[in-house]
Amino acid sequence: VRLNIVCFRYHPSGFAEDRLDELNRRIGEEAIVDGRVFFGMTEYDGKAAFRPAAVNWRNRPEDMDLIVDVVRESGDRFR
């Protein structure tokens, strides 16, 4: 069985690599509080990452865009 799983991280240019896991975990926690989107967190290749359910049959392209927008908004605040 092959799963279609998408994982991604927020990685602003110039941000220290050793602080990215902390930043991404904080963004994940903020997304839950924000409530506009929901996605899980995971560890991928030893790094904190977001794991949205991109294969949900009810998702629309604009739902995926909103996840990216929410991550960017939070990431920009926490940098």
C-alpha positions in Angstrom: 0.0 0.0 0.0 1.3 3.4 -0.9 0.1 6.4 1.0 0.0 9.9 -0.4 1.4 11.8 2.6 2.6 15.4 2.4 4.9 16.9 5.0 6.3 20.3 5.0 8.1 22.8 7.2 8.1 26.6 7.6 11.7 27.7 6.8 12.1 31.5 6.4 15.3 32.6 4.7 18.1 33.5 7.1 16.5 31.6 10.0 19.0 29.5 12.0 18.6 25.8 11.2 19.0 24.8 14.8 15.9 26.8 15.8 13.6 25.5 13.0 12.1 22.6 15.0 11.1 24.9 17.9 9.6 27.4 15.4 7.6 24.8 13.6 6.3 23.2 16.8 5.2 26.6 18.0 3.4 27.2 14.7 1.7 23.8 15.0 0.4 24.7 18.5 -0.8 28.1 17.3 -2.7 26.6 14.4 -4.8 24.6 16.9 -5.5 27.7 18.9 -6.3 29.7 15.8 -8.8 27.1 14.6 -9.0 28.0 10.9 -7.2 24.9 9.9 -6.2 21.6 11.4 -3.1 19.5 10.6 -1.0 17.1 12.5 2.6 17.4 13.4 5.2 14.7 12.7 8.9 14.1 12.7 10.2 13.6 9.2 13.9 12.8 8.7 14.5 13.9 12.3 12.8 17.3 11.9 9.5 18.7 13.1 7.1 19.0 10.2 3.4 19.6 9.4 1.3 16.8 8.0 -2.0 18.0 6.6 -4.6 15.5 5.4 -4.2 16.6 1.7 -6.0 13.4 0.6 -9.3 14.1 2.3 -11.9 13.9 -0.5 -13.6 17.1 0.9 -10.5 19.3 0.6 -10.5 22.0 -2.0 -7.4 23.7 -3.4 -8.3 26.8 -1.4 -8.2 24.7 1.8 -4.6 23.8 1.1 -3.8 27.4 0.4 -5.3 28.4 3.7 -3.0 26.0 5.5 0.0 27.6 3.9 -1.4 31.1 4.7 -1.9 30.2 8.4 1.5 28.7 8.7 3.1 31.8 7.1 1.2 34.2 9.3 2.2 32.4 12.5 5.7 31.9 11.3 6.1 35.6 10.5 4.9 36.5 14.0 7.2 34.1 15.8 10.4 34.8 13.9 
